[in-house]
Structure formats: C-alpha cells, structure tokens
C-alpha cells in the first residue's frame, strides 16, 4: 500500500479547507520573495525573518 506524500496531503487539504488555502497563499507569497512559489520555502523564509528580527531586537 502506497502512502500519500505530504505534498499530496497538503494539496488535498487546501482544496477542501478555506483556512488552509489562505495559509497556503500567504506562505507562497513569502516564498515568492526568494523567487520560488512554494509554501514550504515561504515558511522557512518567514521563520528566518521572525527569528532574525527577534534576535536583532
């Protein structure tokens, strides 16, 4: 039995849940700052900016 990947599960979830779709759009927009339309890269970039801002004061 083949397990669905995280990407497939996230895609299915964003098609059925409006809150997850909104989160996906926001993370993709942060990902576009690095010229990648990807929610995971957007999440990594957002976490990096928040941690950098917190450590800078």
N, C-alpha and C positions, 0 to 999 in steps of 0.2 A: 504494500500500500504506500503510495507516494504522499508525502506530507506537503501541504501547500507552503510556499515560501512566505516570508514576512511581507515581501513586496506585494504578492498576490492578495494576502490577507488585508493589508492596508488599503489596496485599491478597492476591494470589495466593501470594506468598512466605510470608505469615503463616498462610495456610491449610494449607501443606504443611510448614512448619518450626516445630518447637516452641520453639526458641531465639528465633527472630524473633517468634513470637507473645508470648513472655514479655517481650521488649524493647518490643514494641508496647503491651502492657498497662502496663508501667512508665512509658513516655513519655506515654501517655494519662492516667495518674493525675497526673503533673506538669502536664499541660495542663488538668486539671480545677481546678487552683488558680487559673487565670485564667478559669474558667467556660467552657472550651472542651474538648470531648472530641476532641482532635486530637493525634496523635503528633508532628507537626512543631512545633506550638506548645509542646508539652511539652519537646521537645528544645531549642528556643530558650530557654525559661524555665530549664531545668536548666543550660544553658551559661552563662546570665547569672548565676545564683546561684553557680555554681562560680567564675566569673571575679571576681564581686564579693567572694566570701569570700576568694579568694586575694589580691586587692589590698588588702583590709582587714587582712589579717594573720591 
